[in-house]
Each structure stands twice: as C-alpha cells, then as structure tokens.
Amino acid sequence: MTGTSLADHYRRYALVIHLESAAVRVPHAYLRYPLAHRPEDLDQARQLDLLLGDLWQGHPNYVKLPGTADIEDKLAAAMSLMTGL
C-alpha cells in the first residue's frame, strides 16, 4: 500500500521490542475497555499478537518479552534493552 518493502521497514528500527499481550499467557490479567485502552477481546488480542510477532520476527534485533500479569516488570525489561543499545 505504501510501496515500502518489509526490509525498508526493518531498516527504520535499530531494535524491535514485542511486548506480548497478557491475553496470550495470563488471560486473567488482560484488561480491555473501559478498564484499559484496548478494545480487543481475548481472541482478537491473541490473534493480533501472533500477527505482529510473525511480521517482526525477521528483524535482526527483534526481542519478544513474554506477557505477564506485572506490566512494570515487562516495562523494566524493555527499558533495559533500550539502554543497552
């Protein structure tokens, strides 16, 4: 649609951090609207997560952080990856 190749998209980013949705591993912790800003139900969230992983896994610096009930732990791990660049 944009005329940009996947390789072009990959070159735009030094690091791709995939914060796996809680819907995948800890569905009881997955919140959606109005409790959170996610409109997707569990099945939709899992499917989107799978599609995003499939798309970005070819990036040379792709890291997937597993979904957890504690978003603070996941964000700390992401910050550590970014500061290590």
Secondary structure, 3 states (H helix, E strand, C coil): CCCCCHHHHHHCCCCEEEECCHHHHCHHHCCCCCCCCCCCCHHHHHHHHHHHHHHHCCCCCEEEECCCCCHHHHHHHHHHHHHCC
